[in-house]
């Protein structure tokens, strides 16, 4: 999907999020660490009878967020096929945008995806730079429940490049390389139980190279009505690939879509994450991403393991307007074996849609969600998953 560079959130208890790289661009950019940059790219086969022509998508997005304050983001992209007569290859995207808020946070990113040779090869690249201030609650579900936080200022560039090759039907294999250079400063603790940022993470360059596996049978990239998408990523960080620390982050997620009549879609999403070794705090598994569980400040709940699920009902109402309702839940824990012992954090809500680009069904998304003692407003482009 076309990347959403920002989302707005208003927690009742305590950012979208704050940000990720973790902090370099808002989480809605689809960057987890920068590990989920693939969420920001087209990944489907469009079987429409009529070949869709290229089109521009551009939108101003308000930011309403008590952590990074109020502001504005501008995102835009050009959606196109390299071969306009190709009816099977999903569209490529050239896009970018930036944001700025009243607490001094700002950032910019550029995205390029290419789908070529009748979708035999997929190439994705993302570059970003940001200076972001956000709340850090500590590590563990207990730290998130306490609500105690300190302000963190995270600054730096990040980049990712990925290549995939179709090996059989809807199966793709490839590799991803990502590089981040983070400078982090933290504010003074406000109480005896306030968290502290690990000193070893204050000035850190991390780099990862690892394999990527994908299954994709969706019928449309921006608004799927049928099909399944599964992705698995192993991010192997180390000095040998340009970083300064060795650790591993493994992620897998599954999306499934079912059309109910002409105007309705039932979609669901399951995600799991496992982080091993001396992991930088901003690369830990994070609860609160739109595609996982809405209704929480992203980063309030973070740890070495995560399991989350969400289901959503989408309906087209009239003209370009639509609506959605969703419910989900998730947990974080110090390890996969401890997930079952944690309290499930529920989340749910509803939203409205407005189609910005009719040919490719690219929607402006506005969702309001409730979690445990919190709520959040999300504004972005394209569906949550």
N, C-alpha and C positions, 0 to 999 in steps of 0.2 A: 504494500500500500504506500501511497504517497506519505512521506514522513510528516508527522505532526510535531512541530518544534516546541510547542508549549501547551500547557494546560493550566487552567485556573482552579484554585482550590481554597475552600474556606473551612478549616477544621473547627469544630465546636469545642473540642477539648484541647487542644494542645497548648508539608507544603504540598499539586502535582507539581506537589511532589516536590520534594525539592527536586533535585537535579541529579543528573548522573553524568558521569564519567568519573565517579558519582559527584556530582556537582557541576560538571562542565556545561551541560545543556539540560534543560528541563527533561524529566523522564519521559514525557509524552513524545519525545523525539524517537522513542523506540530504541533507546540505547541503554543496555543494562550492563553497567561497567561501560562498555561500548559493545558488550557481548550480544545484544539483540538488535543490532543495526539492521539485520535482515528483515525485521518487522516493518521497516520503512520502505520496502521495495515491492514491486509487482512480482508475483510468483504464481501466476495461474495461466491456464490455457483458456482463451476466450473463444467459445464456439459459436458466437453469434453469426447468424446468416449474413448479416450485412457488416462489412469491414468497417470498424469505427475509425474515423479520421483523427488526426492529432488535435489536441486542444490544450489551452492554457487553464491553469487553476491558480487563483490567487485570493488570499483572504486575510484581513486584519483580525487578530484574535485578542480579546481583552484578557488581561491577567488580573485575577482577584485572589490574593493570597496573603494572609497575615504574616507569613514568614519571609517571603521575598517582596512583600508589599504589592501595590497595584502597578500595572504597566500595560504594555502593548507588545504584541508580536506580529510580525508580518511574514507569512509563508507563501511560497508560490512554486509552481512547477510547470513543466511542459511535458505532456503525456503523448507518446508517439510510437509508431512502429517504423523501424528502419526500412522495412519493405512494406509499403502500404497495401500490397495485394496479398500479403501473408495473413491467412485466416486462423492460424493455429498458434503463432508465437504471441505470448503476452506482451503488452506495451512496455517500452522503456521509459524512464523518467529522468529528466534533468531538473533539479530543484534546489531550493535553498531558502534561507530566511534568517531572521534575527529577532531578538527581544531585548527589552530594557524595562526595568522597574524602578520605583521610587526609592528603594533602599540601596541603589547603586549596582544591582545585579544586571548583567548584560551578557549576551552571547550571540554567536552567529555560526551557521553550519551550511555546508554545501553537499549535495547528494547526486550521485550518478549511478544509474542502473542500466545495464544493457542485456537484452535477451536476443540471441542471434542464432542463425542456422536452424530455423524452425524449432527454436527452444532447446537445441542441443546443448548450448552453453549459456550460462548466466554469470554475469560479472557485476559486482557491486562495490562501490567505493564511497566513503563518507569522511569528511574532514570537518572539524569543529574547534572552536575556541570560545572560552567563556570565563567570566569572573563572577562568581555566584556566592551569595550569602544565604545560608539555610540553617535549620535546626538539627543538631545531632543529639539523639536520645540515648546513645549507648548501644550495647550489643546484647541481644537476648530478648525473649518475649517479656520477661519481668521488667527489663529496662524500659521497654515500650509502654507497658502498663503504668509505670510510675509517672509518666508525663513530664519528668525532669529533663531539660535539654540545655545545651549551650549553643551559641551562634558560631558557625564555622564559615570561613571565607576560603573557597577553593578556586584556584586559578590555574589555567593551563590549556594546552592543545591536546587533541586526540585525533586519531585517524584509524580507519579500518579498510582493508581491501579483501575481497573474497571472490573465489571462482568456483563454479559448480559445473559438472558435466552430467548429462542424462545418460544413465547406464542401462536402464531397462524400463520401458513404459513410463510410469510417473516417478521413478526413483532417480535421485541425483546424489552424487558424491563430490566432495571437493575439500578445500581447505580455506582457512581464514587466518589473516595476520592482523594484529591490532597493537597500537602503540599509544601510550599516554604518559604525559609528564606533568605531575601535579605538585603545586605548592599550596600548602594548607596552613591557615592560621586560625586559632580558636580563641573565642572570648573567655573572659573570666567566669569561673564557676559561680552560680547564683545560690548554691546551698550545699550542705554536706554530702548529699546524695547525687549531686550533679555529675554527669559523665565527663570523661576526659578523652581527648583524641590521642591514640597511641603516638608517642614521639617519633617512632620509626616511620610513620606514615606522613610526616609533615613535609618532607621534600623527597619525592619518590618518582622514579620513572619505571613504568611497568610495560612489558611487551609479552605477547602471547602468540603462538603458532599452534594450530591444531586442526584436526579433521572435522568435517561437517557432513551430516547425512540429512537428506530431506525426501519426504514423499509428498506429492502435491497433485491432487485430482480436482481441485476447485474449478468451478466454471467461470469465475470472474475474480479478479484480484481485489477490486475495491469494495465490492458488495456481493460476496458469494451467496448463492442460493442452494447449491448442491456441492458435495464433495468433501474431501478430508485433506488436512495438512498436518504433517508430523515433521518435527525438526529436532535434531540432536546435535549438540555442540560440545566439544571438549577443548577448553582454552588452557593450554599448557604454558605457563609463565616461566621465564627463566633468563639468565644472563646470556645464554647461547643465542637468543633471538633479539637481544638488544635491551633487555630489562635489567633491573638491579635486585630482583628478588625472585625466588622460585616458589610457585604454588600452582594449584590446579582448580579450575572451576568447571563443573559438568552441568549442563542444562538440557532438559528435554521438555517439549510441550506438544500437545495435540489439540487441533481444532476440528470440529465437525459441523456440517451445515445440512439442514433439511428444509426444503420448501414446503409450506403448508398452504395450498391454494396458490392463487396468482400474486397475492400481495403480502404474504407473511413468510417469515423465515425463523426457524428454531435453530439457534447456534449454541454450542457449548465448548468449553476450553478447560484443559487440565495441564498443570505445569509442575515440574519438580526441579530442584536445584541442590547441588552438593558442592561445597568448597572445602578443599583439603590443603594443609600446609600453612605457611605464614602469610595468610591472605590480608591484603590491604583492606581496611574497613570499608572502603567504597566499592569493593568488589565482592563483598559478602552477599548472600541471598537476601533479597528485599521484598517485603510484602507491600502491596499498595499500587502496583502498576495497573493501568486500566485493563489490560488483558487478563490479569489474574483476579484481583479483588478490589473493587472500587469502594470508597468510603473511608479510607485511611490516608493519613499523611505518609507519603512514600519515604521510607527510611526510618520511620518511627519503630518499625519492627524489622530487625535484621539479625541474621545469625548464619551459621555454617550450613544449615539445611532448610529447605522450604518445600511445602506441598500446598497447592492451591487449586481451586476449581470454581468455575462460573458458568452459568447458563443464561441465555438472553433470548427474548422474543422481540423480533423486529417486524414492523408493519409499515406499509406505505399508505398514507392517508389520502391526500388530495394534492394534485399538481406536483410540486416538488417537495412537499412536506411529508414527514414520517415520524414515527415514535418508536420507543423501545422501553422494555422493562427487563430488569436483570436481578439475579440473586446469586450469591456465592459465599465462599469461606476459605480460610487458609490458616496455616500455622508455620512458625519458624522454631528451630531448635538447634542445639549445639551439635547434633549429628542426626543422620537418617534414622538410627535406631531409637532416637528419643522423640520423634515426631508424634507418635501415638500418645505420649504422656502429656502433651500440651493441650491447652484449651483452644478450641476452634474459634477463630475470630470471624464473625459473620459480616456480610456486607450485601447491600442491595439498594436499588433505586430505580429511577426512570429518566427518560430523556427525550429530546426532540431532535429531528433531523431536517436539514434543508439541502437539497441537491445542488451543488455548485457547478458540476460538470455532468450534463445529462448523458453524453455519449458513453462515458466510462463509469457512470454512477458514483461519482466522488461526492461524499456528503460532508457538510459541516455538522459537527457533533456537539451537542450541549447536554450533559448528563448531571443529575444531582443524586448523590448516593449517601447512605447512612451506614456507619460501622458501629463498633462498640464504643460508646461515649464520644463519637466523632461524626463529622459529616464533611462532604467535599463536593465542590462544583468543578466540573471538567469541561473544557472547551477545546476542540481540536478538529482536525481534518481526518476523514476516513474512520471506519469502525474500530472499536476497541480491540477486536480480534477477528 
